[in-house]
């Protein structure tokens, strides 16, 4: 039997506190640890599982491929390996992000009309099942002399790589539901002064999942008994197991939770604006400068993120002779740094907000600036450290790690502007920002014709720093932490 609470039935007040969100004059006392923290933990594990699937190909593909000419430098454990050239590998890497880019905003829109808990549960299960099916479908051989089967084999290519590409595209489309849906759910659970902690903790799933995928894939593929298929099986099973826990313990909102205490329910509801009907104020949303400030900050952040993560190892190897990709643990170091930094950052951000030292608007701008302008400064300096490998690697790791500040900046700002349509706002920004995964490598391919040329790489770093600087400048000028009037255009007083 679900409990039903009236927002007006406030049990305990803290008369010494005044509202910093501008939503209420009287603030309900914080009940401490509660089910909202469990929801944050479950959603962080969802992101972790999602990034296991997203990143697992990065290292695994090295074990799945073999050169045209046999070589003794690569250990053969008896698992299939395929003659996939650079073009085929490029398509396999890009296919996931192609699906992700196309489906992000539509997935966010569907979240307005369908049950958020079920959307997240079903999409995660399906994604996990596709990952478990991957080794089976790749290794499926079309033997015999039947002409039709031989034609299919020729069309699908070596190792059924076209089937693999379709699977990765489907996984990208399905995973496009994850971040917008999570934002829509946590927007109903996170009071304004706790968003940094709750959302920041959820986002730790990104670096944690990435570093486990990079380091773990290397260990599994080098194991004579497990091999590269185990990477896909384990990633898939993790997602399916998570879905089982989410189905039992996860809920879309406080009103849907059957055992939430009245104190926590009233605390959350007193801090958030009223819910709205399922009628999206599209014109208001698309013409809102603060929303576009998030979109631009998010997009430029992704450009800088992918420039550092995908191209810096190439720079270090070509210019300094240092191969960071050769060690799975070392290649995951930037993510370890990002993960470790996230915890003090999200605590400090919320503490400053709670004590009234910074407003939400100022807080979001400060932390976004540290993340974006900090990375921009790192890129500028990196262009002049070609002769100092240790300094370059250290600055590279710090420049990536400092990006975690954005998780308590623009990355949580969608909920400040519109708690009712946070999922759609995230779908818009996350979808457009996905272009950074293509744009940054493309920019490098245009500007760098000789990968050993320090001057050409310096131009890339200057361009990347300029993009980060301008993107954050727009956010500083037009960003906001205030709830927008159109968020409550169609009111519904239920929490």
N, C-alpha and C positions, 0 to 999 in steps of 0.2 A: 504494500500500500504506500503510494507516494505521499510525502508530506507536502502540504500547500501552506505557504506563508504569505502574509500580507506585508508589503514593504513598509506600511505604516506601523506595524506592530514591532517596534524597535524595543529590544529587551534591555540593553545596556548602553549608556552613552559615556563618552569621555568628554566632559565639559571643558577641559583645558585645551582641546584640539579644535582648530577651525579648518574648514575645508580649503584645500589648496587647488582643487580641481575646478572650482567655480560651479559645482553642480548642486551642492547642499551647503546650508549655513551650519548645520550641526552634523557632527561626524560620529558614526557608531564606532565603539571600541573594537580594535582589531582583536579577533579571537585567537590569533596565533596560528600554529600549524593546523591545516585542515585538508579537506578533500580537494581544494583548488591546487594544493601542492602535489597531490597524487596525480591530478590531471596533467600538470606540467611535467612530471616525471614520465608518465606514459607517453606523452607527445614527444618528449625528448628522445625516448627509445624508438618511437616511430621514425623520427628524422634519422637516427642512427642506422636503423635497418634500411631506410631509403638510400642512404649514402653508401652503404655496403654494396647495394646493387648498382648504384650509379658509377662507382669508382672501380669496382672489382675487375673490369676489363683492362685497366691501365697497366697493371703488372702481369695479369694472366695471359694477355695476348703474346707476351714474349715467349711463354712456354707453349702456346698453341701454334706458333709459326716456326718454320724452318727455312733456311736458305735454299736456293735452287741447287747449289753445289754442296754436297755433304761436307760437314766440318766436325772435327773432334772436340771443338771448344764448347759444344752444347751437350749437356748430359741428356741421354735418352732413357727414360724410365719405362718405356713400353706404351705410353699414352699417345694417341694420334696427334700428329702435327701436320700443318698444312702449308703449302706454298702460296702464302698470301703476300702479294707485293705491297708497296707503300700506298698505292691508290686504294686497294681493297681495305687495308688497315685504316686508312683515313675515313672511308665510308662507314666502317664499323664503329669508329669512335664518334663520328658526327651523327649517326642515325638516332641515337638516344636523344641528343639535344634538339634534333629536328622535330621529333615528336613532342618533346617538352615545350618547345617554342610555340608550336601550332596550337596546343591544347590548353595552355595555361589560363588564358582569360575565359574561354568557354567553360572550363572546369569550375572556375570561381563563380560564374553566373549560375551554373547548375546548383551550386551550394545554397543559393537563395531559396530554391524551390524544393529541395530534397533534404531528407534527414542527414545532418552533418556526420553524426556518429556512424551511420551505415555507409555513407559515401567513403569515409576514411577506412572503415573496416573492409569493405568489398574491394576497393582499389588496392589495398595493401596485400590482401590474400591473393588476388589475381596476379599482381606483380611478383609475388613470391613463387607462385606456381609456374609462371613463365620462366623464371630463373632456374627452377628445378628441371624444367623441360629442355633447357638450352643444350646441355651436353648430349641428350638423347637425340634431339633433332639434328644437331651438327654431325653426329657420328652415324646417322642413318645413311646406309649405303644402298644404292640402286644397282644391284648385281644382275647378271644375266645378259642375254643377248636381245631381249625384247627392245625393238626400235623405239617404242614410246618411252620406256624407262630410261634408255640411253639419252634421249632428247631432254628429258627432265633433268638428268644428271648434268648434262652440258649446260643447261640454262641456269641451274642453281650454283654451278661453279665448284671449285675445289673446296671440300669441306662444307658444302651447302652454305656458302658464305652469304648468299642472298637471303636465305631463310633466317640466318643469324641477324642480318641487318634489319629484316622485318620485325623480328622478335625485339630487338633493341629499340626500334621505333615505337612499337606498341608499349614497351615498358616506359619510354619517355612520356608518351601520351598519358598513360595511367598514373605515373608519378607526378604529373602536372596537377593532379588533384591534391597532393599532399600539403604543400605550403599554404595555399589559399584556404583550404579547409581547416588546417590547424589554426591559422590566424582568426578565422571566423569563430572557431570554438573557444579559443583562449580569450578572445575579446569579451565573451560572456562570463568569463571566470576571473579575469585579472582587474582588480581595482587600479586606478591610474598610478598611485604611488608604489604599486607592486609590479607594474608591467616590466620594468627593467629586469627584476629578478626572475619572474616567471617566464617571460618570453626569452630573456637572455639564457636561462637554463635550457629551454627547449632548443635554442640555436646551438648549444654546445654539442648537440647531436651531429652537426655538420663536420666540425674538425675531428670529433671523436670517431665518427663512422669512417671518415676519410683515412685517418691514420691507421685504424685497425684494418681497413681494406688494403692499404698499401703494404703494411708490414705483414699482415696475415696472409695475403695472397702470395707473397714471396716465400713464406714458410711452407704453405700448402703445396705450391707448384714444385718445390724442390724436394718434396717427400715422395719417396719411391712407391709408397703404398697408396697414397691419396691422389697426387697429381692435380692437374688443372681442373678436371671435372668437379672435384670436391669444393672448389671455390664457389661455383654456382649453386651446388646443392646446399652448402652451409648458409650462404646469403639468403637463398629462397626459404629455407626452413626457419631461419630467424624471423623473417617477415610474417610467415604463417603463424608461428608461436606468439608473436606480438599481437596479432589480430585476435587470438583467443583471449589473451589478457584484456585487451581493449573491449572486446565484446562483453566481458563480465564487469570490469571496473570503470570503463570510460563512459562519460555522459556529455551531451552537447551543451548543456547549460545547468546552472544550479537548480532551476525549477524541475528539471528532469531527474535529478539525483534523489533516490529514495531514502537515503539515510543522512543527508547533510544536516548539521545542527542548525537550529533556528538562529543562533548567534552569527554563525558564518554566513548563512543565507542572507540575513538582514544587513550584515556588513557589506557584502558584495553588492547587493541591490541598491543600497543607499549611496554607493559611490558611482554607480553607472547611470547613464541616461536611460530613459524608458526605451523599451523595444519598439520597433516599428513594424508595420504591416509589410508583407512581401511585395511591396511596390517600390522599385528602385528609382530614386530621383536621378536618372541618367544624365540629364542636361546639367544639373548642378554639379554632379560628380566630375563630368568631363570638362567643365569650365572652371573648376576650382584650382587656383594657383597653388595652394598648399599641397594638393594632391599631386600636381605636376612637379612640384619641388621634390616630393618623394620619388617620383618616377625617374627624374633626371639624376638625383643622388644615387639611386639604386643602380641605374644603368652605368653611370661612370664608375661606381664602385666595382661592378662586375668586370668592366674593361681593365681596371687596374689589377683586380684579383687574378684574372686569367692571364694577363700579361706577366705577372710575377710568377704564377704557378706553372704555366705551360712553357714560357719562353726563357725565364731566367736560368733553368738548368742547361738549356742549349747555349746560352751566353757563357756560362761558367765553363762549360766543356770546351767550346770553340775558342774562347779567348784565353782562358786560364788553364786549360787542360784538366779541369776538375770535373769528374763525372758524378754528380749527386744522385743520378738515377740508378747508379750501379748498386746502391745499398738501399733496400726497402725501408729500413729503420731511419736512415739519414734523410731519405726523401719525405718521410712523414714528419720530420722535425718542425717545419713551419706550422703544421696542424696541431702538434703537441703544444707549441708555444701559444697558438691562438686559443686552444682549449683551456690551458692553465690561466691565461690572462683574463678570460671571460668571467671567472668567479669573483675576483676582487673588483673588476670593473662594474659588474651588475649590482654588487652590494653598495659600492660607493655612490653610484648613480641614484639608486632608490633612497639611500640615506639622505643625500642632499635634497632630494625632492620632498621627502617626508618632513624634514626639519625646516622647510621653507626657504632654504638657502638659494635654491634655484627654482624658477617656475618650469613647467613642462616644456614650454617653448624654448627657453634658454638652455635647458638641459639637453633636449634633442639636438640643438644646433652645436653645442659644445662638443658632445661626444661624437657626432658625425664629423665635425671638423678635425678632431683628433685622429679619427680613422682615415678620412680621405686626404686631408692635408699632410698628415703624418706619413702616409704612404707616398704621397707626391714628393715630399722632401727626401724620402728614402730613395726614390727613383733618380732624383737629381744627383744625389751623392754617388749612387751606384755607377753612374756613367763615368766616374772619375776614379774608380777603384779597380781597374783592370789589372793592375800590377800587384795588387794585394788580395790574394785569394781568400785568406781567412777573414779579412775585414768585409769583403764582398759577400761571402756566405753568411756571416753573422748579421750584416745589415739586411740581407735578403730575408732571413728568417724573422727578424724584428719587424720589417715592413709588412710582411704577411700577417704576423701575429697581431699587430696593432689594429688590424682591420676588424677585430672583434668588438671594438668600441662602437662600430656602426650598429651592432645588435641592440644597443640601448639608445641609439640615435634614430636614424630614419627607418630602421627595420622594425621598430615598434610604433612608429609614428602613425601608421594607418589606423590603429585603435584609438589614438588620441583624437583624430579628426572625425572618425565615424565608427563607433563600436558596432553599429548595426550593419554596416556594409564593409567591414574591415577585410573580409575575404575577397570581395570584388576589387577593392583598392589594391590589395596585395596581388591578385591575379593580373591586374593591369600593369603594375610596376614590375612584378617578377617576370611576366611574359616579355615585356619590352627589354628588360635587363638581360634576358637570356641571349640577346644579340651580342653581348660582350664575349660570350664563349666563341663566337665566330669572328667578331670584329677585331679583337686583339691579335689573334694569330694572323689574320688577313693583313692587318696593318704592318706586322713584322715582315710578312712575305713581300710586301711592296717596298718597304724602306730598307730592308737588309738583303742585298744581292750577294754579299760576301760575308758569311757568318763569322769570319775571323777579323773583320774590320771593326775596330773599336769606335771609330767615328760614326759609322752607320748605326751601331747599337746605341751610341750616345743620343742620336737623333730619335730613336725609338723611345728611350727613357724620357727625353724632354717632351715628346709628344704625349706620352702616357701621363707624365706629371701635369701637363697643361690640361688634359681632359679631366683629371681628378680635381685640379684647382678650380676650374670653371664650374664643374658640376656641384661642388660644395658651395661655391660662391652663390649660385642660384638658390640653393637650399637655405643658406644663411639669410638671403634677402627676402625670400618668399615663403619659407617654411613656417609652420605654426604648430603649437601643442594644444590648441583650444578646440573643443568640440564644435564642429561646423553646424550652422543653423539647419541645413538640409538633412542632417542626421536624424532629426526628430520631426521630419515633415509629415509623416503619417504615423501618429503616435498610437501606441498600444501599451497601457500601463503595466502589463505583466512583466515580471523580471525574467 
